[in-house]
Amino acid sequence: MPELPEVETVVRDLRNARVVGRTIRAAAVHWHRTVTGMTPERFAAAIRGLRITAVSRRAKYIVITLTRGYSLLIHLRMTGQIHILRRGTSAGPHDRLVADLDDGRALHFRDTRKFGRWHLLRDPQLVLGKLGPEPLEKAFTISVLARRLQKKKQRIKTLLLDQTFIAGVGNIYADEALWHAGVYPLRHAGTLRPDEIQALHRAIRVVLRRGIAARGTSLGEGKANFSSVDGRRGRHQENVQVFRRTGRPCPRCRTPIARIIVGQRSTHFCPHCQPAGPDPLPAARRTSRSA
């Protein structure tokens, strides 16, 4: 968290806030590890005077295209937030980086857990080139998914979280997509039938589009939970079908939702709608605790 829908929401809000065309006057780094690949001092010197020419998204990265051949890649990780405030507003206790714009505003990067990262570089493909296809683009067809699944031995839930396999899908939307497709999360990816691949392809796109339409998912009430540029929270948590619904009835069949651990990640599914089939369950640990 945040995943593709949350990052897409931030990107759209940054565009709507008209940051494109603005020049970065100065940057102050308040947590040195927020900046990667260079020292905070070098980062502040390099970004000063660069104009924002475009804001886009690749996977879970915010991609800010700048003048002089630079790109700024921002990964929000677990608790990163970008807010636009009046220039001169004091940095809060969790503001790890502040970038002043030339129109009297400033970008404040708030990150309670300090996992977020800012990359300033001339070749963004050094970071983005290893990522998998974008699941909402036309080029991501059923046949593309089928080819990528061929001979894969990983569990399907684990594979969906691999950003080199498909870009942008995380724990929430992987659980939701597998439920919509009726696929057991511990199935070996290479064993999915053509009809299951078609159902999964559609489910991935459906849940991501619904997440974007709801402005992302904001879990819990804490200030560190996802909110976009203007402080608005997402609404998709009101529509999740299985994620963090352990023990509650499945919306389709009323069977209690189960929770297991897959690759150290909580995984939620319906035992009836997503039957295990011939694949055993030894790689996961069943638990009744919610997550």
Buried (B, 14 or more C-beta within 10 A) or exposed (E): BBBBBBBBBBBBBBBEBEBBEBBBBBBBBBBEEBBBBBEBEEBBEBBBBBBBEEBBBBBBBBBBBBEEEBBBBBBBBBBBBBBBBEBEEEBBEBBBBBBBBBEEBBBBBBBBEBBBBBBBBEEBEEBBEEBBBBBBEEEBEBEBBBEBBEEBEBBBBBBBBBBEBBBBBBBBBBBBBBBBBBBBBBBBBEBBEEEBBBBBBBBBBBBBBBBBEBBBBBBEEEEBBBBBBEEBBBBBBEEBBBBBBBEBEBBEEEEBBBBBBBBEBBBBBBBBBBEEEEBEEEEBEEEEEEE
